[in-house]
């Protein structure tokens, strides 16, 4: 077959409309063969003779999209020195933009003989290996506009391609569980009803289905086992895997964008599916093991900060290039709008310690493409010092694990959580303000794919992971859940009522908190995993969203709270509260936030530190936003008051002085007793049921005189020093 020298860049297989350029990096390889496979499986080997800066390359003028290919790389095989070359192992291109097939597990895909890790196995793996596919890069993007939704207006919906769509009755059966299903009008309509502005898809980079799971009759459902950082997962394609998956993915993105919904990808750049020294030889291990992976002092072994067997060597410039090239590809070619980085602390490890100024972050900061999209960190890994919530660079947002834990503790009635709960409700200034970040740095969530669903959070005290086949040893034990009195399913109407109320409490808290809310798919529908808090291996009805019997009242409640948030900038401020008094045309100034006891008076330091506080009110001053809109106009809103009671008993809240508002409308009541009643006047008492939340909005009185002669005993000291009333009460210093 005719081969021209071609170009060392771009890496991967690049079709230009005529032929295809192939380029692969390997610093230590002695020679590299490109292997082409026809439809019958016949292999043609072509040595890449041109090498520039360790990139082996060549151009084949006759190779068209759909061509399957792999590589054989020659070099020393000395695991003790970190070198694991073996030309008998067909290797997947790390830059492959599409992948056909799955790994067929067996001896040939391993570089050693089973039972003897120090041996060398020379069986040919081509018949058991997945292959790269040359793709057609051309796609009609005409009319596609990136939504570019500001963080302050963003509502994220974490979803799984299969899990969300596999059982949806309105989605044609032949496309359920695929990219086309995510872009189907029935799914988009549901997202729009909820007010979702961004769907965060669990891993869609090509991943491996683990052999140990297959032996148990299970599979890798979550997908945190990547093998190709450019290729969309082929099993999520309804149209084929010879490049059709790329076109289908692009079609999904275009449909979502047309609906105003951004696409965020959950990406796994911290490790690959090749695992530890006992793992298979599928790609990077056989291409340049030392360059791609962190190795221990004894180079037979891999450094593992991820709990998966290996960690990518982000200290190597070529590995960093791989990651950055991948990110740019998904933005420029696939039109995605952002990324959530799994175990992101691993990417910050220059040598050993987590370094927030690591080279990776410097590259992202300077990159004109990647720096402009949403960047979300899962700010921890399993290595020493890996928990880094609040410590990522200013450009990044973070999954706020402290928000999740504190909100769960508050509503299940744990002691000494009131002060920290108030900090989380107001944007976690104690975590983010010191680095110059804003409330939107906090991605707030109560549930995510890892752990209980919302319904299970209020239905189980213990995990029930029997289906995973690990004797209950998998999954977290510290779930901070409460079963409301009965473990699991029940017919007790009181327990069911309480569980429904608790779910509403969590949804309302999430939507009313400063920061960026994230919903887990199906939580609004009442989805359950029967107490399984680690559904990573359950690609079945345990994890799939059941659309047959949705909790419609919860759907409507979720949509209403999202609408309330969307319509009122009070709940999505771009700056932290500062507690300073806000001048008014009439009356004494009132701070932008005031925390209140149930008796209507201002919270005192001892109230935060009591350890037994379960009830609190907070006044949010609509005139204290101190921000401008896109046209430079001052933003203002109505005043709101949020009353929360996480205790076991009814709490009477005294409505504070008229200077806050002449009357209030109860617009949200998670207990379902007071919403849409007559306006409530200052001096009145609202009985807040146990485990419930209310939202009050100021009531305008255009046609009658406002009575300002309310008893002075009801008045809150709104002109005290800023440090006393700033709501900073519940910031770091007050919650310590």
C-alpha positions in Angstrom: 0.0 0.0 0.0 1.3 3.4 -0.9 2.5 5.6 2.0 3.7 9.2 2.0 5.7 10.8 4.8 2.7 12.7 6.1 2.9 15.0 9.2 3.7 14.5 12.9 0.7 16.6 13.8 -2.1 16.3 14.5 -1.7 13.0 16.4 -4.1 10.2 15.7 -5.8 9.3 12.4 -6.9 12.4 10.5 -9.0 12.2 7.3 -8.6 15.3 5.1 -11.2 14.6 2.4 -8.8 12.6 0.3 -6.6 10.3 2.5 -5.7 9.8 6.1 -2.6 10.9 8.1 -1.5 8.7 10.9 0.7 9.9 13.8 1.6 8.3 17.1 4.0 9.3 19.9 6.5 6.9 21.5 9.8 8.2 22.9 11.3 4.7 23.4 10.0 2.7 20.5 12.5 1.2 18.1 9.9 1.0 15.3 6.1 1.3 14.9 3.8 -0.6 12.5 0.4 0.7 11.5 -2.0 -2.2 11.1 -5.0 -1.9 8.8 -7.9 -4.5 9.0 -10.4 -5.2 6.2 -13.9 -6.4 6.8 -12.8 -10.0 6.9 -10.2 -9.3 9.6 -7.2 -9.5 7.2 -4.3 -7.5 8.6 -2.0 -5.3 6.5 1.1 -4.0 8.3 2.8 -0.8 7.3 5.9 0.5 9.0 5.9 4.2 9.8 9.4 5.2 8.7 9.2 8.9 9.3 9.9 10.1 12.9 9.9 13.7 14.2 10.2 14.5 17.9 9.4 10.9 18.8 6.2 11.0 16.6 6.0 8.2 14.1 3.9 9.2 11.1 2.7 8.5 7.6 0.0 9.5 5.1 -2.1 6.9 3.2 -3.8 8.6 0.3 -6.3 5.7 -0.2 -7.5 5.2 3.4 -11.1 6.5 3.9 -13.5 6.9 6.9 -14.6 3.5 8.4 -11.1 2.0 8.1 -10.2 -0.1 11.2 -6.7 0.2 12.5 -4.2 -0.4 15.4 -0.5 -0.3 16.1 2.3 -2.7 16.9 5.2 -1.1 18.7 8.7 -2.6 18.9 11.1 -2.0 21.7 12.6 -3.5 24.9 10.5 -5.6 27.2 11.9 -4.9 30.6 9.2 -4.3 33.2 11.8 -3.6 35.9 12.9 -0.6 33.9 9.3 0.4 33.1 9.4 -0.8 29.5 6.7 -3.1 28.3 6.9 -3.2 24.5 5.5 -6.3 22.8 4.7 -6.2 19.0 2.4 -9.2 19.5 -0.1 -7.0 21.2 -2.3 -4.9 18.9 -2.5 -1.5 20.5 -5.4 1.0 20.4 -4.4 4.5 19.3 -4.8 6.9 22.3 -6.0 9.5 19.8 -8.5 7.2 18.1 -11.7 9.2 17.4 -13.9 6.1 17.2 -13.6 2.6 18.4 -15.1 -0.6 17.1 -15.7 -3.7 19.2 -15.0 -4.6 22.8 -12.1 -6.4 24.4 -12.6 -10.1 24.4 -10.9 -11.1 27.7 -8.3 -13.9 27.5 -4.6 -14.6 27.8 -3.6 -12.9 24.6 -4.5 -9.3 25.7 -2.1 -9.7 28.7 1.7 -9.2 28.3 2.5 -12.0 30.8 1.5 -15.6 31.3 -1.3 -15.9 33.9 0.3 -16.9 37.2 3.7 -15.5 36.4 3.7 -11.7 36.3 7.4 -11.5 35.5 7.0 -13.6 32.3 6.4 -12.5 28.8 3.5 -13.7 26.7 3.7 -13.5 22.9 0.3 -14.5 21.8 -1.2 -12.2 19.2 -4.1 -10.2 20.6 -5.6 -8.8 17.4 -8.6 -11.2 17.4 -9.5 -10.1 21.0 -8.7 -6.4 20.8 -10.9 -3.4 20.0 -9.7 -1.3 17.1 -9.6 2.4 16.2 -11.7 3.7 13.3 -10.9 6.5 10.9 -13.8 9.0 11.1 -15.3 11.5 8.8 -14.9 14.8 10.6 -17.4 16.7 8.5 -20.8 17.5 10.1 -23.5 20.1 9.3 -23.3 22.3 12.4 -25.2 25.1 10.7 -27.5 26.9 13.1 -25.8 25.5 16.2 -25.2 28.1 18.8 -23.6 27.4 22.1 -25.9 28.5 24.9 -23.1 30.0 27.0 -25.3 30.1 30.1 -23.7 32.0 33.0 -23.0 30.0 36.1 -25.4 32.1 38.1 -28.2 31.0 35.8 -27.2 27.4 35.5 -29.0 24.3 36.7 -27.1 21.1 36.1 -28.7 17.7 35.7 -26.3 14.8 36.1 -27.4 11.9 33.9 -26.4 8.6 32.4 -27.0 8.0 28.7 -28.5 4.6 29.2 -29.9 5.0 32.6 -32.0 8.1 31.8 -33.4 6.8 28.5 -33.5 3.0 28.6 -37.0 2.7 29.9 -38.6 5.9 28.5 -41.9 4.8 26.8 -42.0 7.8 24.4 -38.5 7.1 23.1 -38.5 4.6 20.2 -37.2 1.3 21.5 -34.5 1.0 18.9 -32.7 4.2 20.1 -33.2 3.9 23.9 -30.0 4.0 25.9 -28.2 6.0 23.1 -27.1 9.5 22.2 -30.1 9.8 19.9 -32.3 9.1 22.9 -30.8 11.9 24.9 -31.5 14.3 22.0 -35.1 13.0 21.6 -37.9 15.5 22.1 -39.4 13.6 25.0 -36.2 13.8 27.0 -35.6 17.4 26.1 -39.1 18.4 27.0 -38.6 16.9 30.5 -35.4 18.7 31.0 -37.0 22.0 29.9 -39.9 21.4 32.3 -37.4 21.2 35.1 -35.6 24.3 34.0 -32.4 22.4 33.3 -29.7 24.5 31.5 -26.9 21.9 31.4 -26.9 18.1 31.2 -23.8 16.6 32.8 -23.3 13.2 31.1 -21.5 10.5 33.0 -18.4 9.1 31.1 -18.9 8.9 27.4 -15.2 8.5 26.5 -14.7 4.9 25.2 -14.3 2.7 28.2 -13.6 -1.0 29.0 -16.1 -3.5 30.5 -14.0 -5.2 33.2 -13.4 -8.9 33.0 -14.0 -9.4 36.7 -17.5 -7.9 36.4 -18.4 -9.9 33.3 -17.4 -13.1 35.2 -20.0 -12.1 37.8 -22.7 -11.4 35.2 -22.3 -7.7 35.7 -20.8 -4.9 33.7 -19.2 -1.5 34.0 -22.2 0.7 34.0 -20.8 4.0 35.2 -17.9 4.0 32.7 -15.1 5.3 34.9 -12.6 3.0 33.1 -11.5 5.0 30.0 -9.3 3.7 27.3 -9.7 6.3 24.5 -10.0 10.0 25.4 -11.3 11.1 21.9 -13.8 8.4 21.1 -17.5 8.5 22.1 -18.5 5.2 23.8 -19.6 2.9 21.0 -22.3 1.0 23.0 -24.2 4.3 23.3 -24.6 4.5 19.5 -27.8 3.4 17.8 -26.4 3.9 14.3 -23.2 1.9 14.2 -19.6 2.0 15.5 -17.6 2.6 12.3 -17.6 6.4 13.0 -21.4 6.7 13.1 -21.2 7.2 16.9 -19.4 10.4 16.3 -22.1 11.8 14.0 -24.8 10.6 16.4 -23.1 12.3 19.3 -22.9 15.6 17.4 -26.5 15.3 16.5 -27.4 15.0 20.2 -25.4 18.0 21.1 -27.0 20.1 18.3 -30.5 19.1 19.5 -29.7 20.0 23.1 -28.2 23.3 22.1 -31.3 24.1 20.0 -33.3 23.7 23.3 -30.9 26.0 25.2 -29.3 23.1 27.1 -25.5 22.9 27.5 -23.6 19.5 27.4 -21.0 18.9 30.1 -18.9 15.7 30.0 -17.7 13.8 33.1 -14.1 13.0 32.0 -11.6 10.6 33.5 -8.1 11.8 32.8 -6.7 10.5 36.0 -6.2 6.8 35.0 -6.9 4.3 32.2 -8.5 0.9 32.0 -5.1 -0.8 31.7 -4.9 -1.0 35.5 -1.9 -2.1 37.5 1.0 -4.3 36.7 -1.4 -7.2 36.4 -3.6 -5.4 33.9 -3.9 -6.0 30.1 -1.8 -4.4 27.4 -4.3 -2.5 25.3 -2.8 0.9 24.4 -0.5 3.3 26.3 1.2 0.5 28.3 2.6 -1.0 25.1 3.2 2.4 23.3 5.3 4.1 26.0 4.6 2.9 29.5 7.0 5.3 31.3 5.7 8.4 29.5 2.0 7.8 30.1 1.9 6.3 33.6 3.3 7.2 37.0 5.7 4.4 38.1 7.0 3.5 41.5 10.7 3.4 42.3 10.5 -0.2 41.3 9.2 0.5 37.8 7.3 -2.8 37.6 4.6 -1.2 39.7 2.3 1.7 39.2 1.6 4.7 41.5 -2.1 4.6 42.3 -3.9 7.8 43.5 -7.2 6.7 42.1 -7.9 3.3 43.5 -8.0 1.8 40.0 -4.5 0.5 39.6 -2.7 3.4 37.9 -2.5 7.2 37.5 -1.6 9.1 34.4 1.7 10.8 34.4 0.7 14.4 34.1 4.3 15.4 34.7 5.2 14.2 31.2 4.6 16.9 28.5 3.3 14.3 26.0 0.7 13.0 28.4 -0.3 16.6 29.2 -0.6 17.2 25.5 -2.8 14.2 25.2 -5.2 15.6 27.8 -5.2 19.1 26.4 -5.7 17.9 22.8 -8.6 15.8 24.0 -10.3 18.7 25.8 -9.8 21.0 22.8 -11.2 18.3 20.4 -14.4 17.9 22.4 -14.9 21.6 22.5 -14.0 22.5 18.9 -15.1 19.4 17.0 -17.9 18.0 19.3 -19.2 21.4 20.5 -19.5 20.4 24.2 -19.8 23.2 26.7 -17.7 22.0 29.7 -16.1 19.2 31.7 -16.4 17.7 35.1 -13.0 16.2 36.0 -13.2 12.9 37.9 -10.8 12.7 40.9 -9.3 16.0 39.8 -6.8 16.2 42.6 -4.8 13.5 40.7 -4.2 15.9 37.9 -2.7 18.4 40.4 0.0 16.0 41.7 3.2 17.3 40.1 5.3 14.8 42.0 3.6 13.7 45.2 1.7 16.5 46.9 -1.4 18.1 45.4 -0.3 21.4 43.9 -3.0 23.9 42.9 -0.5 25.6 40.6 0.4 22.4 38.8 1.3 22.5 35.2 -2.0 21.1 34.1 -3.9 24.1 35.6 -1.4 26.5 34.1 -2.0 25.0 30.6 -5.8 25.2 31.1 -5.5 28.8 32.3 -3.6 29.8 29.1 -5.5 27.8 26.6 -7.7 30.0 24.5 -10.3 27.2 24.0 -10.4 25.2 27.1 -10.2 28.2 29.5 -13.5 29.5 28.1 -15.8 26.5 28.9 -17.2 25.3 32.2 -14.5 23.5 34.3 -15.8 21.5 37.3 -13.5 19.6 39.6 -14.3 16.6 41.7 -11.8 18.0 44.3 -10.5 14.8 45.8 -8.7 11.5 45.1 -7.7 8.6 47.3 -4.0 9.6 47.7 -2.5 11.4 50.8 -3.8 15.0 51.0 -6.2 14.4 48.2 -9.3 16.1 49.7 -9.0 19.6 48.2 -12.5 21.1 48.5 -12.0 24.9 48.2 -8.4 24.8 47.0 -8.8 24.8 43.2 -7.7 27.8 41.1 -10.1 30.7 40.7 -11.2 29.7 37.2 -12.6 26.4 38.5 -15.8 25.4 40.1 -16.0 22.4 42.4 -18.4 19.7 43.5 -18.9 20.9 47.1 -18.8 17.7 49.2 -19.2 19.7 52.3 -22.5 21.1 51.0 -23.8 17.6 50.5 -22.7 16.4 53.9 -23.9 19.4 55.9 -27.4 19.6 54.2 -27.9 15.9 54.8 -26.9 16.3 58.4 -29.2 19.2 59.0 -32.3 17.6 57.7 -31.7 14.3 59.5 -31.3 16.3 62.7 -27.6 15.9 63.5 -26.4 18.3 66.3 -24.1 21.3 65.8 -24.8 21.7 62.1 -26.8 25.0 62.1 -23.9 27.4 61.7 -22.3 25.4 58.9 -25.6 24.8 57.3 -26.1 28.6 57.1 -22.7 28.8 55.4 -23.6 26.3 52.8 -27.0 27.9 52.2 -25.2 31.2 51.5 -22.6 30.0 49.0 -19.8 28.6 51.2 -17.8 31.8 51.5 -15.6 30.1 54.0 -14.4 27.8 51.3 -14.2 30.1 48.2 -14.0 33.8 49.2 -10.4 33.7 50.3 -9.3 32.8 46.7 -11.3 35.6 45.1 -14.0 33.2 43.9 -17.7 33.8 43.9 -20.7 31.7 45.2 -20.9 30.0 41.8 -17.6 28.2 42.6 -19.7 25.9 44.6 -21.5 23.2 42.7 -24.2 22.3 45.2 -25.6 18.8 45.3 -27.4 16.5 47.8 -27.1 13.4 45.7 -25.0 12.2 42.8 -24.4 9.0 40.9 -22.2 7.8 43.7 -24.4 7.1 46.7 -28.1 7.0 47.5 -30.7 8.5 45.2 -32.8 11.2 46.9 -35.7 8.7 47.6 -33.3 6.2 49.1 -31.6 8.9 51.2 -34.8 9.3 53.1 -35.7 5.5 53.1 -32.6 3.7 54.2 -30.1 3.9 57.1 -27.8 1.3 55.6 -26.6 0.4 52.1 -28.1 -2.7 50.5 -25.5 -3.7 47.8 -26.1 -7.4 47.7 -26.6 -7.3 44.0 -23.0 -6.2 43.5 -21.6 -9.5 44.6 -19.1 -8.1 47.1 -20.7 -9.2 50.3 -21.6 -5.6 51.1 -18.0 -4.5 51.3 -18.4 -2.0 48.5 -19.9 1.5 48.6 -19.7 4.1 51.3 -20.8 3.3 54.9 -21.1 7.0 55.9 -24.2 7.9 54.0 -25.6 10.5 56.4 -29.1 9.2 55.6 -32.2 8.6 57.7 -34.9 6.1 56.9 -37.7 8.2 58.5 -38.4 5.4 61.0 -38.6 2.3 58.8 -35.8 0.7 56.7 -36.8 0.4 53.1 -40.2 0.0 51.5 -43.3 0.5 53.8 -47.0 1.1 53.6 -47.0 3.2 56.8 -48.8 6.5 55.7 -47.0 8.6 58.3 -43.6 7.4 57.2 -44.4 7.9 53.5 -45.6 11.4 54.3 -42.4 12.3 56.1 -40.3 10.8 53.3 -42.1 12.9 50.7 -41.6 16.0 52.9 -37.9 15.3 53.4 -37.4 15.0 49.6 -39.1 18.3 49.1 -36.9 19.8 51.9 -33.8 18.7 50.1 -35.0 19.9 46.7 -36.1 23.3 48.1 -32.8 23.7 50.0 -30.8 23.0 46.8 -32.8 25.5 44.8 -32.7 28.2 47.4 -28.9 28.0 48.1 -26.4 30.4 46.6 -24.1 28.6 44.2 -24.9 26.3 41.2 -27.5 23.5 41.9 -27.0 20.0 40.5 -29.8 17.4 40.4 -29.3 13.7 40.0 -31.3 12.2 37.1 -34.6 10.7 38.3 -34.5 12.2 41.8 -37.4 14.4 40.8 -39.3 11.3 39.7 -38.8 9.4 43.0 -36.2 7.0 41.5 -35.0 4.3 43.8 -32.1 1.8 43.6 -33.6 -0.3 46.4 -30.9 1.0 48.8 -27.9 0.2 46.6 -25.5 3.1 47.0 -22.9 1.9 44.5 -24.6 1.0 41.3 -21.4 1.1 39.2 -21.9 -2.5 38.0 -25.7 -2.5 37.6 -26.7 -1.9 34.0 -30.2 -2.9 34.6 -33.5 -1.9 36.3 -31.7 -1.2 39.5 -30.1 1.9 38.1 -32.3 2.7 35.1 -34.9 5.5 35.5 -38.4 4.0 35.8 -40.7 6.3 33.9 -43.8 4.2 34.4 -44.8 5.5 37.8 -43.2 9.0 38.3 -43.8 10.9 41.5 -45.6 13.6 39.6 -46.2 15.9 42.6 -42.4 15.9 43.2 -41.8 16.6 39.5 -44.1 19.6 39.7 -42.5 20.8 43.0 -39.0 20.5 41.5 -40.1 22.5 38.4 -41.7 25.2 40.5 -38.7 25.6 42.8 -36.4 25.8 39.7 -38.7 28.4 38.3 -38.7 30.4 41.5 -34.9 30.4 41.4 -34.8 31.3 37.7 -37.1 34.3 38.2 -35.6 35.7 41.3 -31.9 36.8 41.4 -32.1 36.8 45.2 -31.4 33.1 45.1 -28.5 33.2 42.5 -26.4 36.1 43.5 -23.0 36.5 41.9 -21.4 37.9 45.0 -21.3 36.8 48.6 -23.5 38.5 51.3 -21.5 41.1 53.2 -24.0 42.0 56.0 -23.7 45.7 55.3 -26.9 47.8 55.8 -28.7 48.7 52.6 -30.1 52.2 52.4 -33.8 52.7 51.6 -36.0 55.6 50.6 -37.9 55.2 53.9 -36.9 53.7 57.2 -33.7 52.5 58.7 -31.2 50.5 56.6 -31.5 46.7 56.6 -28.6 44.4 55.8 -28.6 42.3 52.7 -29.1 39.2 55.0 -30.5 38.8 58.5 -30.6 35.6 60.4 -33.5 35.2 62.9 -34.5 33.1 65.8 -38.1 31.8 65.8 -39.0 34.6 68.2 -38.3 37.1 65.4 -35.1 38.5 66.9 -31.6 38.4 65.5 -29.5 35.3 65.9 -26.7 35.7 68.4 -23.3 33.9 68.5 -24.4 31.5 71.2 -27.4 30.5 69.1 -25.0 29.2 66.4 -22.9 27.3 68.8 -25.6 25.8 70.9 -25.3 22.4 69.1 -29.0 21.8 69.4 -30.4 24.4 67.0 -32.8 23.0 64.6 -34.8 26.0 63.5 -33.7 29.3 61.9 -35.1 32.0 59.7 -33.2 34.1 57.2 -34.3 37.4 55.6 -32.9 38.0 52.1 -33.0 41.7 51.1 -34.0 42.1 47.5 -32.5 45.6 47.4 -29.1 44.3 48.6 -28.0 42.4 45.6 -25.3 45.0 44.6 -24.9 43.7 41.1 -25.7 45.0 37.6 -27.4 43.1 34.8 -25.9 42.8 31.3 -27.0 46.3 30.4 -25.5 47.9 33.5 -28.8 48.3 35.3 -28.9 47.7 39.1 -30.4 44.4 39.9 -33.2 44.3 42.5 -35.7 41.8 43.6 -38.5 41.3 46.1 -37.6 40.5 49.7 -37.8 36.9 50.8 -37.7 35.1 54.1 -36.9 31.4 54.4 -38.0 29.6 57.6 -36.5 26.2 58.3 -37.3 23.6 61.0 -35.3 20.4 61.0 -36.5 19.4 64.5 -39.0 16.8 65.6 -41.6 19.3 66.9 -43.7 22.2 65.6 -41.9 25.5 65.9 -43.8 28.9 66.1 -42.1 31.6 64.1 -42.9 35.2 64.9 -43.1 37.3 61.8 -40.6 40.2 62.3 -41.1 43.9 62.2 -42.9 45.8 59.4 -39.6 47.4 58.2 -38.8 44.0 56.6 -42.2 43.9 54.8 -45.7 45.1 55.6 -47.1 41.7 54.7 -45.8 38.4 53.4 -47.1 35.7 51.1 -46.3 32.1 51.9 -45.2 30.7 48.4 -43.5 27.5 49.4 -44.4 25.1 52.2 -42.9 21.7 52.1 -45.5 20.5 54.7 -48.2 21.6 52.3 -50.4 23.5 54.8 -49.9 27.2 54.3 -48.9 28.0 50.8 -51.2 30.3 48.9 -53.1 31.4 52.0 -53.9 35.0 52.9 -51.0 37.4 53.5 -49.2 37.2 56.8 -48.6 40.4 58.8 -45.8 41.3 61.1 -46.5 40.2 64.6 -48.3 37.1 63.4 -47.1 33.6 64.2 -46.6 30.8 61.7 -46.5 27.3 63.0 -43.9 25.5 61.1 -44.4 21.7 61.3 -41.5 19.4 62.1 -39.0 18.7 59.3 -40.4 21.4 57.0 -39.4 24.6 55.2 -41.3 27.7 54.2 -40.5 30.5 51.8 -42.2 33.9 52.3 -42.2 36.7 49.7 -43.0 40.3 50.4 -46.6 41.2 49.6 -47.2 44.5 47.8 -50.0 46.7 49.1 -50.7 49.1 46.3 -54.2 50.3 47.4 -54.0 50.7 51.2 -51.9 52.5 53.8 -49.1 50.6 55.4 -49.2 50.6 59.2 -45.7 51.3 60.6 -46.7 51.3 64.3 -45.6 47.7 65.1 -44.5 47.0 68.6 -40.8 47.8 69.1 -40.3 44.5 70.8 -40.7 42.8 67.4 -38.0 44.8 65.8 -34.7 43.3 64.8 -31.6 45.4 65.5 -30.8 46.1 61.8 -28.4 48.9 62.4 -25.9 47.0 64.5 -22.3 46.7 63.3 -21.7 44.7 60.1 -19.8 42.0 61.9 -22.8 41.3 64.1 -25.4 41.0 61.4 -23.6 40.1 58.2 -24.9 36.6 58.0 -21.2 36.1 58.3 -22.5 34.9 61.5 -22.6 31.5 59.8 -19.4 31.9 57.9 -16.2 30.1 58.8 -15.6 32.0 62.0 -19.1 31.5 63.3 -19.4 27.9 62.4 -16.1 26.8 63.8 
